């Protein structure tokens, strides 16, 4: 009997290609998401002014993202189970920040990976990160952009500190880092917000600041270099 080949590999590639055509609600919410801080400010401007993205994530990178999401789910579930018999500690995951005073002031949206609270009043942000062995081996402290992002969640949720768990995707080991909220990093993020808001109020666009890595996969690369078209869009939408 001849065995019919089923094109699984091709179907997976087609699936990833379809994902690039999907525009999610958060893509067009005009809010500032902590995961975007510390990078190109023009990218923040594009999102804040609700330019429609054109995603161009390569198959390998998309697979890496999905692997990371699966690890996040695993780590969050494990965290809940680790404290389920502790009556003095409450663990919440995917904690939204949008309704907090700090978030409303700066139009921030998003969710912290976790919030750990004790009966004594301690509140700590939990952030899970997956990383390759190459990066994990030499990691001696949390990455600066991760500290910035988590510090914003901490300000929104009035937490006093942050716990990072960096999980190695190659050996299933974790490194934990307990750090204080970085007020300077928060100020840097709010300065980026102010820069974008000022540009919007003045009907201006902000300069591009992306690295070659950012630009290669940026969802706004299709229009970023067309300054005259951007000015025309801006003047019509925000006049």
N, C-alpha and C positions, 0 to 999 in steps of 0.2 A: 504493500500500500504506500503510495506516495504521500509524504508529509507536506502539507501546505504551510508555507511560511507566513507567520503573522508579523506585520511590520511594527513591532513594539517600539523600537528605537525611533523610528520616524514619527510615530504617534506622540511620543514624549516631546520631541522637538517641536512638533506642531502645537502641542499644548502650551509650551513655553512661549512660542511665538504669539499665540492668542492672548496670553496674559499681558503682553506688551501693548495690546490694543485697548485694554480695560482702563477706564478712567474712574477712579473711586471717589466717593463723596469727600474724603479727606483731601484729595488732590485739588479740589476746587472750593475748599472752605474759607480760604483767605486768612487763616490763622497762622500763628507762628508755632512750629512744632520743635520741641527741644532737640530732637535728633538731627535737626538741620542747622543748629547753631555751631559756630566755630568754623564754618566753611564759607563758601562764596556768598557775599551779601546780595549780589544781583539775583541769585537763585531764590533767596528769601523774598526779594522784591517781586519776582515772577509769581511766586505762590500767593503773596499778599494781594496782588492785583488780579488774581484769578485767571492767569493765562492757562490755557488748556495744555497739559503736558503731552508729549509724544515719547513714551517710554522706549528705550533702546537697550535693555538689559540683555547681555549675551547669555546663551544657554548655561554655560558653566557658572557664571556669577549668579544667575537665577537659582540654580541648583544649590549653590552655596548658601544663598539667603534662606531657602526652604529648609536646608539642613539646620541652619541656625535657629529658625522658628521652632522646629521640632525639639531641639535641645532646650530652648526657653520653656516650652510646655513641660518637658520632663523635669527641669530644675524647679519650676514653680510648684509642680505637683509634689515633688519631694520635700520642698520647704514646708508646705502645709502639713504633710504627714509627720515631719520631724517635730512639729510643735502641737500636734493634735491632742496629746495627753498632758499639755502644760496649761493649767487653769489661769496662770498669770500672764500669758502671752497670747496675743491675737495676731494672726497673719492674714493679710488681704493681698490679693494679686490683681494685676491690671487695674490699678486704682486711678480713676479719671481725675484730672486736675482742673478742668475747664470752668467749674462753678466756684472755684476759690477766688478770694479777693485779689491775690497777686496775679492770677491768670487773667482775670477780667481786666485788670489795669493794663496789662501788656498784650492782650488778645492771644493768649497762649492756649494751645489745645494739646491733648495727649494723655498718656497713662503711664504711671510708674510701674515697673515690673512687680514691685511688692512694697508693702508697708508693714513693718513689724512694730507692734505697740505692746507695752507692758502695763501691768496694773499700777506700777509706780509712776507712770506718766511719760516714760521714755518712748520716743517715736523715731524710728530709723528707716530710711529708704533702703530697699534691697534692689540691686541691679545685676542682672545675669548677662554675661557676655560669653560667646563662644569664640574660640580662637585656634589657629593652627599651632602645631607643636613648635614650629620655628619661632613664632611670635611669643608663645607661652613660655618657652624655656628661658628667654632673657628678660621676661617681664618682672620688674622689681617694684612697680607701683602702677596704679590705674593710669590709663591714658588721659591726657589733659582734656580732650574733647568729651570723653566720657564723664569726667568729673564735672565739667561745665553743664552737661545735660542733666546729670543726676542732681546737681546743686539746685537747678531750676525746679525740679520736682520737689526737692526738699523745701524750698522757699514757698512753693504753692501749698504743700501739705503740712507746713510748720514742723518739719522733722529736724532733729538736732544733728544727725550724722548720716553717713551713707556706708552701706556694706556692698562691696563689689565681689561677685564670684565670677572668676574667669575660668571657663571650662575648656580643657584641651580636647579638641575633636579627634586627636590621634591616639591618646592614651587614657581618656576618660578620667583624668585627674583635674582637681580644682585648686586654684589659688584664691585666697580670700584677702581682701584689703579693706580695713575699716578706716574711713577718713572723715574729717570734718567738712562741713559745707564750705565751699570756696566762694566767698563773697566777691572777690575780684573777678572770678569767672562769671558770676551772675551779672555783675556790672558790665562786663564785656558783651554779654548776650543782650542786655537791655539797651546798650549803645548801638548794637546792630539793629535792634527794633526801631530805635529812635531815628537812625539813619534812613531806614526804609520809609517810615512814616513821614519824615521831613520831605523826602523825595516825592512821595505821593501828594502831599499838600502843595508842593511847588510845581507839580506836573512835570517832574523830572524823572530820569532813570538813573540808577546807581551804576558805577563802574563795575565791570566784571573782575572777579578776583579768584576765579577757580584755577586749580592746578590741572595739569594735563590729565591726571587720573579722573578728576571730577568731570572735566569737560567731555571726556570720551563716553561717559554713560549718562550725562545730564539729560533730563527729559525736556529741557528748554534749549538745547543746542541748536535745534532747527531754526530758531529765530533770534538767538542771543546776539549775533553779530550784525543784525539788521537794525541799527540804531534809529534810522529815520522812520521805519515802520513802527518801532516800539513807541517813539514819541507821538506818532499819529494815533496809535491805539490809546495811549495814555490820555491824550488831550480829548479824545472823543468820550471815553468811558468815565473820566474823572474831572470833566470840565465843571 
